[in-house]
Amino acid sequence: LQSTAAATRSNDVFLLNTATLDASTREVAAPDAGRPPRPLRQPAQLAINLDQDAEEGVVGSVVAMDLRNHGSSPRHPDCSIQSMTRDLAHTLRHLNLPPSTTILGHSMGGKVAMNLAIQEPNIFDRMIIADVAPVKHDTRSEFTPYIEAMKALDLTPGNPENHISNFTRTDLEQKLKLAIPSEGVRHFLLSNLIIFDKQWAWAMNLDAIEVWLDDIGFMPEEMASKSSMKEAVFIMGERSSYGDPVNNPIIHKYFPAADIRVIKGAGHWLHAEQ
């Protein structure tokens, strides 16, 4: 969610995600070492909205992909932007998607999409970047409290105390309430909560993500001194630090054709808050 998505000129949508998805037409997890994509499990609001749009003819078919260490995609100690960019390129080719595909990415997924636009601009057409900019960001300070709150629930696999009969999803949300007072943010984070073997579990590798938070906050060296004329729309939250107009010249440095829009009253989690 931190996420990413893609669509064709015929309005097909490919969604890269950092939350667990259950999107409409095709669902894939990032393949590794020849492993075929696997179905995803749980719904995330952005995928649901795109699915409804597809049914109403607003967009075409939707393909949702979890980035590594999220959802049903493989777990790996390397959670760098560059590695996830390679995953995305591999998946686009694996699915034989046309170069008319558009990528939609939120937060970390947006950085992956931007990086791919610089490195391999010919394998997709347009991109929509949701509340992230090609700037250095203190990701560790911003996201560590969320990761610590999620880890504090101690949903360790095999722990009998995590049996679904012992507490409900609402109980888990209440435990997060003190550390994460925003209801919208709590609900978004809880979209990563799954039931596995009758136990509650997080559908993400929190340890690997925590280790790589600093890398996620930087733009990869591969983007340095480069730019792309790719058609792009940047959708920012008014209350998000990424939405600060001071970032606009930096966005246009990398993507001169970018159209920058702001959603009033929204923070970083646009699709959860507005």
Backbone as CSV, one residue per row, in Angstrom:
resi,resn,N_x,N_y,N_z,CA_x,CA_y,CA_z,C_x,C_y,C_z
1,LEU,0.233,-0.172,0.000,0.000,0.000,0.000,1.105,0.813,0.000
2,GLN,1.627,1.469,1.530,2.668,1.795,0.598,2.377,0.844,-0.528
3,SER,2.095,1.289,-1.650,1.613,0.456,-2.707,2.018,0.940,-4.070
4,THR,1.745,0.106,-5.113,1.971,0.504,-6.501,0.948,-0.159,-7.414
5,ALA,0.487,0.492,-8.515,-0.468,-0.091,-9.451,-0.189,0.261,-10.889
6,ALA,-0.810,-0.419,-11.879,-0.577,-0.086,-13.284,-1.788,-0.281,-14.166
7,ALA,-1.979,0.528,-15.205,-3.128,0.460,-16.110,-2.701,0.667,-17.541
8,THR,-3.473,0.175,-18.493,-3.142,0.385,-19.893,-3.915,1.561,-20.442
9,ARG,-3.584,1.981,-21.691,-4.313,3.077,-22.317,-5.788,2.719,-22.461
10,SER,-6.084,1.414,-22.426,-7.482,1.004,-22.413,-8.024,0.977,-20.974
11,ASN,-7.252,1.621,-20.065,-7.645,1.803,-18.667,-7.525,0.562,-17.808
12,ASP,-6.706,-0.422,-18.224,-6.401,-1.526,-17.326,-5.492,-1.008,-16.220
13,VAL,-5.588,-1.589,-15.006,-4.820,-1.092,-13.866,-3.994,-2.211,-13.248
14,PHE,-2.726,-1.924,-12.992,-1.814,-2.844,-12.314,-1.412,-2.198,-11.000
15,LEU,-1.704,-2.846,-9.878,-1.503,-2.255,-8.561,-0.373,-2.952,-7.821
16,LEU,0.667,-2.193,-7.471,1.742,-2.690,-6.612,1.399,-2.286,-5.197
17,ASN,1.601,-3.199,-4.259,1.077,-2.956,-2.927,2.058,-3.264,-1.829
18,THR,1.890,-2.565,-0.710,2.583,-2.916,0.503,1.590,-3.260,1.599
19,ALA,0.367,-3.490,1.202,-0.636,-4.071,2.093,-1.179,-5.281,1.369
20,THR,-1.792,-6.204,2.095,-2.293,-7.402,1.462,-3.557,-7.088,0.680
21,LEU,-3.629,-7.601,-0.556,-4.720,-7.237,-1.452,-5.564,-8.428,-1.853
22,ASP,-6.767,-8.120,-2.292,-7.615,-9.096,-2.960,-8.298,-8.332,-4.075
23,ALA,-7.588,-8.080,-5.159,-8.102,-7.220,-6.222,-8.882,-8.033,-7.234
24,SER,-9.334,-7.350,-8.286,-10.381,-7.914,-9.117,-9.945,-8.988,-10.093
25,THR,-9.258,-8.603,-11.160,-9.137,-9.497,-12.292,-8.051,-10.541,-12.129
26,ARG,-6.845,-10.063,-11.820,-5.745,-10.990,-11.614,-5.007,-10.568,-10.357
27,GLU,-4.524,-11.554,-9.606,-3.820,-11.254,-8.376,-2.484,-11.980,-8.396
28,VAL,-1.401,-11.279,-8.100,-0.091,-11.906,-8.137,0.721,-11.471,-6.942
29,ALA,1.662,-12.330,-6.563,2.684,-11.955,-5.601,4.002,-11.904,-6.356
30,ALA,4.897,-11.034,-5.931,6.153,-10.862,-6.654,6.891,-12.194,-6.741
31,PRO,7.189,-12.687,-7.949,7.863,-13.968,-8.098,9.332,-13.860,-7.734
32,ASP,9.909,-14.949,-7.229,11.350,-14.973,-7.002,11.892,-16.328,-7.436
33,ALA,13.072,-16.307,-8.045,13.756,-17.525,-8.467,12.835,-18.458,-9.240
34,GLY,11.995,-17.898,-10.095,11.147,-18.721,-10.935,9.869,-19.170,-10.279
35,ARG,9.678,-18.811,-9.020,8.442,-19.209,-8.346,7.263,-18.505,-8.995
36,PRO,6.197,-19.226,-9.363,5.045,-18.566,-9.994,4.317,-17.679,-9.014
37,PRO,3.607,-16.660,-9.516,2.815,-15.799,-8.629,1.788,-16.613,-7.863
38,ARG,1.495,-16.174,-6.647,0.501,-16.848,-5.822,-0.674,-15.920,-5.556
39,PRO,-1.859,-16.481,-5.326,-3.016,-15.628,-5.046,-2.819,-14.843,-3.755
40,LEU,-3.398,-13.660,-3.698,-3.370,-12.862,-2.488,-4.615,-13.154,-1.667
41,ARG,-4.610,-12.689,-0.417,-5.679,-13.136,0.481,-6.642,-12.045,0.903
42,GLN,-6.127,-11.013,1.557,-7.011,-10.087,2.248,-7.266,-8.825,1.436
43,PRO,-8.415,-8.188,1.637,-8.723,-6.967,0.892,-8.017,-5.745,1.450
44,ALA,-7.605,-4.841,0.579,-7.145,-3.502,0.964,-8.032,-2.513,0.222
45,GLN,-8.298,-1.366,0.836,-9.336,-0.480,0.318,-9.041,0.007,-1.090
46,LEU,-7.789,0.324,-1.398,-7.483,0.834,-2.731,-7.787,-0.206,-3.797
47,ALA,-7.431,-1.451,-3.531,-7.713,-2.506,-4.500,-9.212,-2.700,-4.675
48,ILE,-9.943,-2.617,-3.557,-11.395,-2.766,-3.625,-11.989,-1.658,-4.490
49,ASN,-11.519,-0.415,-4.275,-12.035,0.703,-5.058,-11.742,0.522,-6.540
50,LEU,-10.542,0.077,-6.864,-10.193,-0.149,-8.263,-11.032,-1.269,-8.853
51,ASP,-11.288,-2.299,-8.046,-12.119,-3.404,-8.502,-13.519,-2.902,-8.843
52,GLN,-14.075,-2.053,-7.991,-15.408,-1.513,-8.247,-15.399,-0.633,-9.500
53,ASP,-14.329,0.150,-9.661,-14.203,0.969,-10.866,-14.150,0.104,-12.109
54,ALA,-13.456,-1.038,-12.023,-13.359,-1.941,-13.174,-14.736,-2.484,-13.538
55,GLU,-15.516,-2.856,-12.504,-16.854,-3.380,-12.753,-17.750,-2.334,-13.398
56,GLU,-17.529,-1.073,-13.050,-18.355,0.007,-13.595,-17.800,0.557,-14.900
57,GLY,-16.686,0.003,-15.352,-16.125,0.432,-16.626,-15.275,1.689,-16.542
58,VAL,-14.998,2.171,-15.310,-14.166,3.365,-15.165,-12.722,3.039,-15.512
59,VAL,-12.265,1.867,-15.085,-10.956,1.361,-15.485,-11.164,-0.012,-16.090
60,GLY,-10.121,-0.521,-16.740,-10.201,-1.857,-17.314,-9.864,-2.900,-16.264
61,SER,-9.189,-3.980,-16.668,-8.830,-5.038,-15.738,-7.788,-4.536,-14.738
62,VAL,-7.822,-5.107,-13.529,-6.927,-4.702,-12.446,-6.018,-5.864,-12.074
63,VAL,-4.726,-5.584,-11.989,-3.747,-6.571,-11.524,-3.119,-6.028,-10.250
64,ALA,-3.196,-6.768,-9.162,-2.646,-6.321,-7.876,-1.451,-7.177,-7.500
65,MET,-0.362,-6.522,-7.102,0.866,-7.225,-6.730,1.367,-6.745,-5.379
66,ASP,1.622,-7.667,-4.467,2.275,-7.321,-3.216,3.775,-7.190,-3.448
67,LEU,4.376,-6.132,-2.938,5.824,-6.030,-2.960,6.421,-7.052,-1.997
68,ARG,7.700,-7.381,-2.209,8.338,-8.385,-1.339,8.195,-7.993,0.136
69,ASN,8.098,-9.017,0.969,7.911,-8.863,2.415,6.547,-8.303,2.800
70,HIS,5.615,-8.304,1.853,4.247,-7.876,2.117,3.284,-8.929,1.570
71,GLY,2.174,-9.129,2.264,1.137,-10.020,1.760,1.638,-11.413,1.465
72,SER,1.328,-11.925,0.271,1.685,-13.287,-0.105,3.012,-13.361,-0.848
73,SER,3.664,-12.233,-1.056,4.943,-12.247,-1.759,6.036,-12.820,-0.872
74,PRO,7.134,-13.261,-1.494,8.204,-13.915,-0.725,8.817,-13.014,0.335
75,ARG,9.264,-13.640,1.427,10.015,-12.950,2.469,11.499,-12.996,2.095
76,HIS,12.189,-11.878,2.292,13.602,-11.805,1.945,14.249,-10.746,2.824
77,PRO,15.486,-10.975,3.294,16.133,-9.965,4.150,16.436,-8.651,3.433
78,ASP,16.517,-8.674,2.092,16.773,-7.458,1.320,15.441,-6.809,0.963
79,CYS,15.169,-5.667,1.582,13.929,-4.948,1.295,14.249,-3.569,0.727
80,SER,15.298,-3.486,-0.091,15.713,-2.214,-0.663,14.809,-1.803,-1.816
81,ILE,14.762,-0.500,-2.083,13.994,0.009,-3.211,14.491,-0.603,-4.515
82,GLN,15.796,-0.754,-4.652,16.351,-1.299,-5.886,15.917,-2.744,-6.108
83,SER,15.900,-3.550,-5.060,15.464,-4.947,-5.196,13.992,-5.023,-5.565
84,MET,13.181,-4.167,-4.961,11.754,-4.173,-5.281,11.507,-3.660,-6.702
85,THR,12.372,-2.769,-7.173,12.263,-2.303,-8.559,12.516,-3.443,-9.522
86,ARG,13.505,-4.269,-9.217,13.774,-5.443,-10.062,12.593,-6.411,-10.019
87,ASP,11.983,-6.571,-8.830,10.790,-7.425,-8.728,9.680,-6.929,-9.651
88,LEU,9.476,-5.622,-9.653,8.410,-5.042,-10.474,8.683,-5.261,-11.958
89,ALA,9.912,-4.993,-12.384,10.259,-5.196,-13.792,10.073,-6.652,-14.192
90,HIS,10.489,-7.547,-13.294,10.360,-8.978,-13.577,8.893,-9.379,-13.700
91,THR,8.057,-8.838,-12.804,6.644,-9.197,-12.808,5.933,-8.676,-14.047
92,LEU,6.233,-7.448,-14.449,5.630,-6.902,-15.667,5.958,-7.782,-16.868
93,ARG,7.202,-8.249,-16.926,7.596,-9.118,-18.044,7.003,-10.512,-17.881
94,HIS,6.971,-11.006,-16.650,6.432,-12.338,-16.381,4.973,-12.444,-16.823
95,LEU,4.214,-11.367,-16.602,2.802,-11.354,-16.982,2.593,-10.919,-18.433
96,ASN,3.700,-10.601,-19.080,3.621,-10.178,-20.494,2.672,-9.001,-20.675
97,LEU,2.754,-8.049,-19.746,1.904,-6.872,-19.837,2.446,-5.928,-20.905
98,PRO,1.568,-5.238,-21.623,2.005,-4.389,-22.734,2.698,-3.127,-22.235
99,PRO,3.513,-2.489,-23.054,4.166,-1.246,-22.660,3.190,-0.099,-22.448
100,SER,1.919,-0.297,-22.771,0.890,0.721,-22.526,0.393,0.690,-21.083
101,THR,0.982,-0.157,-20.246,0.570,-0.287,-18.849,0.887,0.982,-18.053
102,THR,0.001,1.318,-17.131,0.227,2.426,-16.197,0.435,1.876,-14.793
103,ILE,1.398,2.417,-14.068,1.687,1.960,-12.706,1.157,2.971,-11.704
104,LEU,0.468,2.485,-10.697,0.006,3.304,-9.583,0.716,2.853,-8.320
105,GLY,1.377,3.772,-7.641,2.109,3.401,-6.435,1.942,4.393,-5.313
106,HIS,1.680,3.883,-4.112,1.550,4.732,-2.921,2.772,4.543,-2.032
107,SER,3.322,5.656,-1.551,4.404,5.646,-0.582,5.591,4.834,-1.097
108,MET,5.992,3.771,-0.393,7.145,2.989,-0.821,6.945,2.446,-2.228
109,GLY,5.718,2.020,-2.538,5.432,1.533,-3.879,5.612,2.610,-4.922
110,GLY,5.308,3.875,-4.536,5.523,4.989,-5.448,6.987,5.206,-5.738
111,LYS,7.838,5.010,-4.733,9.279,5.142,-4.965,9.774,4.048,-5.911
112,VAL,9.220,2.858,-5.757,9.579,1.770,-6.669,9.178,2.132,-8.096
113,ALA,7.975,2.676,-8.258,7.500,3.058,-9.588,8.371,4.159,-10.194
114,MET,8.720,5.168,-9.384,9.574,6.243,-9.890,10.941,5.716,-10.309
115,ASN,11.488,4.825,-9.503,12.802,4.257,-9.817,12.758,3.481,-11.126
116,LEU,11.681,2.710,-11.330,11.547,1.955,-12.581,11.385,2.902,-13.767
117,ALA,10.673,4.010,-13.564,10.473,4.978,-14.648,11.796,5.560,-15.128
118,ILE,12.741,5.717,-14.213,14.053,6.233,-14.572,14.904,5.158,-15.236
119,GLN,14.850,3.936,-14.707,15.761,2.884,-15.165,15.259,2.149,-16.404
120,GLU,13.959,1.891,-16.451,13.416,1.130,-17.592,12.121,1.791,-18.068
121,PRO,12.206,2.965,-18.637,10.997,3.727,-18.995,10.169,3.106,-20.110
122,ASN,10.727,2.168,-20.841,10.017,1.648,-22.008,9.107,0.461,-21.707
123,ILE,9.111,-0.033,-20.451,8.295,-1.222,-20.197,6.918,-0.875,-19.633
124,PHE,6.646,0.423,-19.407,5.292,0.828,-19.059,5.079,2.253,-19.543
125,ASP,3.816,2.694,-19.519,3.443,3.943,-20.167,3.402,5.120,-19.202
126,ARG,2.416,5.115,-18.299,2.182,6.243,-17.412,2.262,5.793,-15.959
127,MET,2.303,6.754,-15.047,2.287,6.362,-13.637,1.515,7.380,-12.809
128,ILE,0.916,6.868,-11.735,0.225,7.682,-10.750,0.943,7.438,-9.429
129,ILE,1.482,8.493,-8.840,2.245,8.376,-7.606,1.437,9.005,-6.476
130,ALA,1.134,8.205,-5.458,0.274,8.667,-4.355,1.108,8.974,-3.117
131,ASP,1.133,10.222,-2.764,1.758,10.771,-1.572,3.166,10.251,-1.290
132,VAL,4.041,10.490,-2.243,5.476,10.307,-2.042,6.175,11.154,-3.087
133,ALA,7.364,11.600,-2.781,8.121,12.444,-3.700,9.554,11.936,-3.767
134,PRO,10.281,12.260,-4.831,11.670,11.802,-4.959,12.613,12.637,-4.104
135,VAL,12.384,12.608,-2.804,13.183,13.392,-1.865,13.644,12.484,-0.725
136,LYS,14.708,12.921,-0.038,15.141,12.233,1.168,14.099,12.455,2.251
137,HIS,13.702,11.387,2.925,12.648,11.486,3.932,13.049,10.673,5.160
138,ASP,12.769,11.214,6.334,13.109,10.515,7.572,12.075,9.424,7.844
139,THR,12.146,8.389,7.033,11.184,7.291,7.126,11.282,6.575,8.469
140,ARG,12.502,6.466,9.003,12.661,5.729,10.260,11.899,6.397,11.400
141,SER,12.040,7.703,11.537,11.342,8.396,12.622,9.830,8.323,12.450
142,GLU,9.366,8.394,11.194,7.926,8.426,10.945,7.265,7.073,11.130
143,PHE,7.945,6.006,10.673,7.267,4.713,10.624,7.670,3.756,11.746
144,THR,8.783,4.018,12.440,9.178,3.123,13.527,8.091,2.981,14.593
145,PRO,7.400,4.072,15.004,6.342,3.893,16.015,5.239,2.936,15.571
146,TYR,4.896,2.938,14.272,3.875,2.018,13.780,4.369,0.577,13.838
147,ILE,5.619,0.371,13.405,6.174,-0.983,13.414,6.295,-1.496,14.844
148,GLU,6.761,-0.635,15.753,6.893,-1.060,17.150,5.537,-1.409,17.750
149,ALA,4.508,-0.647,17.402,3.164,-0.927,17.928,2.650,-2.260,17.388
150,MET,2.910,-2.525,16.105,2.464,-3.780,15.516,3.225,-4.966,16.113
151,LYS,4.531,-4.794,16.300,5.340,-5.877,16.869,4.990,-6.115,18.334
152,ALA,4.533,-5.063,19.035,4.188,-5.201,20.447,3.006,-6.139,20.667
153,LEU,2.192,-6.336,19.631,1.081,-7.292,19.754,1.584,-8.726,19.815
154,ASP,2.844,-8.928,19.415,3.515,-10.235,19.515,2.697,-11.356,18.869
155,LEU,2.394,-11.176,17.588,1.656,-12.209,16.854,2.637,-13.210,16.268
156,THR,3.425,-13.821,17.140,4.460,-14.776,16.730,3.819,-16.072,16.260
157,PRO,4.202,-16.570,15.062,3.645,-17.836,14.576,3.897,-18.968,15.571
158,GLY,2.867,-19.768,15.793,2.992,-20.899,16.698,2.695,-20.591,18.150
159,ASN,2.515,-19.311,18.465,2.200,-18.938,19.837,0.735,-19.244,20.117
160,PRO,0.436,-20.193,21.009,-0.963,-20.590,21.248,-1.829,-19.447,21.766
161,GLU,-1.209,-18.423,22.358,-1.987,-17.293,22.860,-2.604,-16.479,21.731
162,ASN,-2.111,-16.662,20.504,-2.627,-15.903,19.367,-3.805,-16.578,18.672
163,HIS,-4.329,-17.639,19.262,-5.459,-18.336,18.655,-6.643,-17.376,18.515
164,ILE,-7.343,-17.503,17.393,-8.428,-16.570,17.100,-9.546,-16.630,18.147
165,SER,-9.608,-17.693,18.930,-10.645,-17.788,19.956,-10.324,-16.924,21.180
166,ASN,-9.080,-16.443,21.272,-8.662,-15.690,22.457,-8.983,-14.203,22.369
167,PHE,-9.026,-13.644,21.169,-9.377,-12.239,21.017,-9.798,-11.965,19.590
168,THR,-10.511,-10.875,19.418,-11.059,-10.507,18.120,-10.200,-9.441,17.454
169,ARG,-10.545,-9.149,16.217,-9.873,-8.067,15.489,-10.072,-6.725,16.207
170,THR,-11.270,-6.541,16.748,-11.558,-5.325,17.504,-10.670,-5.225,18.741
171,ASP,-10.426,-6.357,19.409,-9.530,-6.374,20.568,-8.130,-5.909,20.167
172,LEU,-7.656,-6.384,19.016,-6.324,-6.008,18.548,-6.271,-4.522,18.200
173,GLU,-7.341,-4.016,17.614,-7.375,-2.584,17.306,-7.311,-1.756,18.585
174,GLN,-8.004,-2.180,19.622,-7.976,-1.453,20.878,-6.563,-1.428,21.468
175,LYS,-5.810,-2.503,21.277,-4.436,-2.544,21.782,-3.530,-1.575,21.021
176,LEU,-3.881,-1.273,19.787,-3.095,-0.332,18.989,-3.487,1.119,19.240
177,LYS,-4.622,1.317,19.891,-5.227,2.652,19.951,-4.337,3.674,20.656
178,LEU,-3.669,3.280,21.734,-2.846,4.219,22.482,-1.656,4.684,21.649
179,ALA,-0.994,3.751,20.963,0.187,4.089,20.169,-0.181,4.736,18.839
180,ILE,-1.376,4.393,18.300,-1.805,4.904,16.996,-3.211,5.473,17.160
181,PRO,-3.330,6.731,17.564,-4.653,7.299,17.859,-5.532,7.501,16.632
182,SER,-4.947,7.606,15.429,-5.742,7.830,14.226,-6.486,6.555,13.830
183,GLU,-7.808,6.636,13.809,-8.615,5.468,13.443,-8.340,5.027,12.009
184,GLY,-8.199,5.998,11.078,-7.932,5.649,9.688,-6.618,4.919,9.519
185,VAL,-5.580,5.375,10.223,-4.268,4.720,10.140,-4.346,3.321,10.747
186,ARG,-5.023,3.186,11.891,-5.161,1.855,12.504,-5.837,0.889,11.557
187,HIS,-6.921,1.317,10.927,-7.631,0.429,10.010,-6.762,0.060,8.822
188,PHE,-5.954,1.025,8.349,-5.075,0.725,7.226,-4.035,-0.312,7.636
189,LEU,-3.405,-0.134,8.788,-2.402,-1.097,9.247,-3.029,-2.469,9.491
190,LEU,-4.264,-2.474,9.990,-4.931,-3.749,10.261,-5.363,-4.458,8.986
191,SER,-5.263,-3.786,7.822,-5.518,-4.493,6.562,-4.448,-5.546,6.315
192,ASN,-3.342,-5.470,7.073,-2.275,-6.465,6.980,-2.460,-7.618,7.971
193,LEU,-3.560,-7.616,8.692,-3.823,-8.670,9.678,-4.556,-9.826,9.005
194,ILE,-4.022,-11.029,9.171,-4.630,-12.208,8.558,-4.817,-13.298,9.612
195,ILE,-5.586,-14.300,9.236,-5.711,-15.508,10.057,-4.977,-16.628,9.333
196,PHE,-3.997,-17.218,10.003,-3.222,-18.314,9.431,-3.205,-19.466,10.428
197,ASP,-3.703,-20.613,10.003,-3.762,-21.795,10.862,-4.469,-21.473,12.185
198,LYS,-5.598,-20.735,12.056,-6.448,-20.369,13.187,-5.739,-19.457,14.195
199,GLN,-4.709,-18.756,13.710,-4.020,-17.796,14.563,-3.934,-16.451,13.856
200,TRP,-3.933,-15.368,14.654,-3.724,-14.040,14.098,-2.263,-13.889,13.704
201,ALA,-2.026,-13.198,12.589,-0.650,-12.984,12.133,-0.589,-11.734,11.267
202,TRP,0.599,-11.143,11.179,0.818,-10.026,10.251,1.265,-10.568,8.910
203,ALA,0.636,-10.074,7.842,0.980,-10.524,6.493,2.122,-9.665,5.936
204,MET,3.147,-9.482,6.746,4.288,-8.684,6.308,5.484,-9.029,7.196
205,ASN,6.674,-8.830,6.639,7.917,-9.111,7.347,8.377,-7.830,8.035
206,LEU,7.863,-7.599,9.236,8.141,-6.351,9.945,9.622,-6.178,10.247
207,ASP,10.322,-7.272,10.531,11.743,-7.180,10.861,12.554,-6.655,9.679
208,ALA,12.324,-7.213,8.487,13.074,-6.772,7.309,12.737,-5.335,6.948
209,ILE,11.462,-4.992,7.024,11.049,-3.625,6.688,11.704,-2.633,7.650
210,GLU,11.758,-2.984,8.938,12.363,-2.088,9.923,13.848,-1.875,9.638
211,VAL,14.553,-2.931,9.265,15.981,-2.826,8.962,16.234,-1.870,7.803
212,TRP,15.343,-1.890,6.794,15.568,-1.134,5.556,14.845,0.215,5.528
213,LEU,14.362,0.695,6.673,13.622,1.951,6.682,14.454,3.126,6.162
214,ASP,15.741,3.159,6.482,16.577,4.270,6.015,16.696,4.256,4.497
215,ASP,16.902,3.063,3.912,16.998,2.956,2.451,15.690,3.370,1.801
216,ILE,14.584,2.980,2.395,13.273,3.314,1.844,13.066,4.832,1.842
217,GLY,13.699,5.530,2.778,13.557,6.974,2.858,14.409,7.750,1.873
218,PHE,15.387,7.081,1.258,16.247,7.732,0.267,15.779,7.385,-1.134
219,MET,16.215,8.168,-2.114,16.036,7.769,-3.505,17.270,6.974,-3.924
220,PRO,17.115,5.900,-4.679,18.264,5.083,-5.080,19.286,5.878,-5.879
221,GLU,20.553,5.482,-5.755,21.625,6.141,-6.507,21.375,6.058,-8.008
222,GLU,20.671,5.024,-8.433,20.410,4.834,-9.865,19.584,5.981,-10.449
223,MET,18.905,6.764,-9.590,18.101,7.878,-10.080,18.880,9.193,-10.145
224,ALA,20.063,9.215,-9.563,20.826,10.448,-9.460,21.123,11.035,-10.841
225,SER,20.887,12.350,-10.967,21.201,13.114,-12.190,20.453,12.599,-13.417
226,LYS,19.329,11.915,-13.195,18.545,11.406,-14.316,17.132,11.978,-14.241
227,SER,16.432,11.891,-15.356,15.042,12.357,-15.383,14.277,11.542,-16.412
228,SER,12.957,11.680,-16.393,12.091,10.961,-17.319,10.948,11.868,-17.750
229,MET,10.661,11.893,-19.035,9.541,12.678,-19.548,8.233,11.897,-19.500
230,LYS,8.232,10.806,-18.749,7.039,9.965,-18.647,5.853,10.759,-18.091
231,GLU,4.677,10.512,-18.657,3.453,11.142,-18.163,3.174,10.637,-16.751
232,ALA,2.981,11.581,-15.816,2.815,11.184,-14.419,1.895,12.155,-13.701
233,VAL,1.091,11.590,-12.783,0.268,12.399,-11.888,0.711,12.085,-10.465
234,PHE,1.054,13.113,-9.702,1.413,12.977,-8.297,0.232,13.484,-7.467
235,ILE,-0.314,12.600,-6.622,-1.462,12.948,-5.783,-0.985,13.009,-4.336
236,MET,-1.004,14.195,-3.761,-0.457,14.407,-2.430,-1.554,14.706,-1.411
237,GLY,-1.295,14.365,-0.153,-2.189,14.738,0.931,-1.827,16.112,1.458
238,GLU,-2.824,16.933,1.663,-2.589,18.305,2.135,-1.836,18.321,3.466
239,ARG,-2.145,17.367,4.345,-1.526,17.334,5.666,-0.267,16.475,5.714
240,SER,0.146,15.919,4.592,1.342,15.090,4.540,2.569,15.951,4.266
241,SER,3.711,15.551,4.817,4.948,16.290,4.554,5.331,16.207,3.085
242,TYR,4.925,15.136,2.411,5.223,15.006,0.985,4.454,16.045,0.168
243,GLY,3.307,16.496,0.714,2.483,17.451,-0.007,2.979,18.884,0.095
244,ASP,4.070,19.109,0.802,4.641,20.445,0.925,5.051,20.952,-0.459
245,PRO,4.566,22.122,-0.871,4.913,22.649,-2.205,6.406,22.790,-2.443
246,VAL,7.211,22.806,-1.369,8.658,22.892,-1.545,9.197,21.694,-2.321
247,ASN,8.449,20.581,-2.321,8.884,19.380,-3.047,8.600,19.456,-4.545
248,ASN,7.724,20.372,-4.970,7.300,20.405,-6.371,8.456,20.595,-7.352
249,PRO,9.410,21.519,-7.102,10.530,21.645,-8.047,11.378,20.382,-8.147
250,ILE,11.471,19.637,-7.041,12.255,18.398,-7.063,11.527,17.347,-7.891
251,ILE,10.203,17.271,-7.740,9.418,16.343,-8.563,9.610,16.664,-10.032
252,HIS,9.535,17.955,-10.376,9.667,18.345,-11.786,11.096,18.194,-12.299
253,LYS,12.066,18.173,-11.394,13.445,17.914,-11.824,13.564,16.498,-12.381
254,TYR,12.964,15.540,-11.700,13.022,14.147,-12.142,11.980,13.842,-13.214
255,PHE,10.799,14.457,-13.063,9.683,14.172,-13.963,9.082,15.497,-14.446
256,PRO,9.688,16.118,-15.464,9.262,17.443,-15.930,7.805,17.514,-16.358
257,ALA,7.223,16.391,-16.800,5.844,16.402,-17.278,4.838,16.101,-16.167
258,ALA,5.289,16.037,-14.921,4.401,15.646,-13.820,3.300,16.666,-13.577
259,ASP,2.100,16.151,-13.312,0.942,16.953,-12.906,0.743,16.688,-11.424
260,ILE,0.862,17.718,-10.578,0.812,17.548,-9.129,-0.538,18.013,-8.604
261,ARG,-1.228,17.124,-7.877,-2.541,17.448,-7.308,-2.502,17.226,-5.795
262,VAL,-3.367,17.935,-5.082,-3.407,17.836,-3.625,-4.831,17.509,-3.182
263,ILE,-4.979,16.523,-2.283,-6.282,16.181,-1.720,-6.435,16.900,-0.382
264,LYS,-7.406,17.775,-0.293,-7.636,18.567,0.908,-7.982,17.672,2.105
265,GLY,-7.388,17.971,3.228,-7.713,17.276,4.466,-7.100,15.899,4.624
266,ALA,-6.365,15.438,3.622,-5.782,14.090,3.681,-4.346,14.150,4.182
267,GLY,-3.948,13.118,4.880,-2.561,12.942,5.277,-1.871,11.963,4.342
268,HIS,-0.957,11.169,4.897,-0.175,10.259,4.048,-1.011,9.123,3.488
269,TRP,-1.938,8.585,4.303,-2.755,7.451,3.847,-4.021,7.993,3.186
270,LEU,-3.867,8.417,1.956,-4.938,9.088,1.232,-6.209,8.243,1.180
271,HIS,-6.044,6.988,0.804,-7.190,6.120,0.555,-7.845,5.677,1.860
272,ALA,-7.154,5.812,2.987,-7.755,5.493,4.276,-8.404,6.727,4.915
273,GLU,-7.833,7.915,4.617,-8.280,9.127,5.291,-9.326,9.909,4.500
274,GLN,-9.248,9.887,3.189,-10.202,10.611,2.347,-10.664,9.702,1.200
